[in-house]
Amino acid sequence: MRTTTKRLLPLFAATAALGMFGASGAALAEGHGGHEATTLEAHLTELNDSGASGTAWVTVEGNQVTVKMENTGLLAGSPHAQHIHVGGKNQCPDPAMEGSGEDGAIQVSDAHDDYGMIVSSLTTEGDTSPDSGLAVDRFPVGDDAYERTFEVSDEVAADISAGDGVIVVHGVDHNGSGAYDGDVMSDLDPTLPSEATDPAACGTLDVAQMEAWPEGGAETGDGTTAGVEQSGAMLAGGGLLTAAAAGAFALRRRRTQQ
């Protein structure tokens, strides 16, 4: 059952008033059905000189996760894959790191050790599992805001509640052409330009120091693929990203064959 903004406001106000912080430091409140609700926040900063930034608010109540995210500076008219990652070092990569992409751009495999595997795909509708990692027709377009509630496993809920999650948004216009293109191909799918899958912004999910869920509705985007000529190829590449999310990262070998 979807947790609405109206119902979340008193939930988090009570959290702030009582000062109920668990051992992990995450804000806690008594949720519906006797579940404790944990609230976390991520401040997304740019990777790959994308100019993108944003803020994400996440609440976990039992097996339900509600995510609200607002971004700016993303490539307009193009879909941006976005996920919650768990594992690795549970951190974002250093923006100044030398990646394996064009002119040292950071590719997905370069950052995998930092933020780990996909546990949830932040799609606008339908499946939210790692299987939808490249569901191009179901991700927000450009700077479209995002809000959705979905269910996760006990393990994923526990990991996110413990502050072990990282949110990553993908899609970078390295050459300023206004579309995903270029000569360097993705390390997830050699039929895609690297721009389509390179990380654009990243933020760790940490303790939410706020009294209420952000006010105002959020559009989840219409799921269109305007401005992306490679949308069919990205859909086909979803299986590859799923394999990556499961830890099957034989990607550096693939790059040597390109």
Buried (B, 14 or more C-beta within 10 A) or exposed (E): EEBEBEEBBEBBBBBBEEEBEEEEEBBBBBBEEEBBBBBBBBBBBBBBEBBBBBBBBBBBBBEBBBBBBBBBBBBEBBBBBBBBBBBBEBBBBEBEEEBBBBEEBBBBBBBBEBBBBBBBBBBBEEEBBBBBBBBBBBBBBBBBBBBBBBEBEEEBBBBBBBBBBBBBBBBBBBBEEEBBBBEBBBBBBBBBBBBBBBBBBBBBBBBBEBEBBBEEEBEBBEBBBEBBEBBEBBBBBBBBBBBBBEEEBEBEEBBEEE
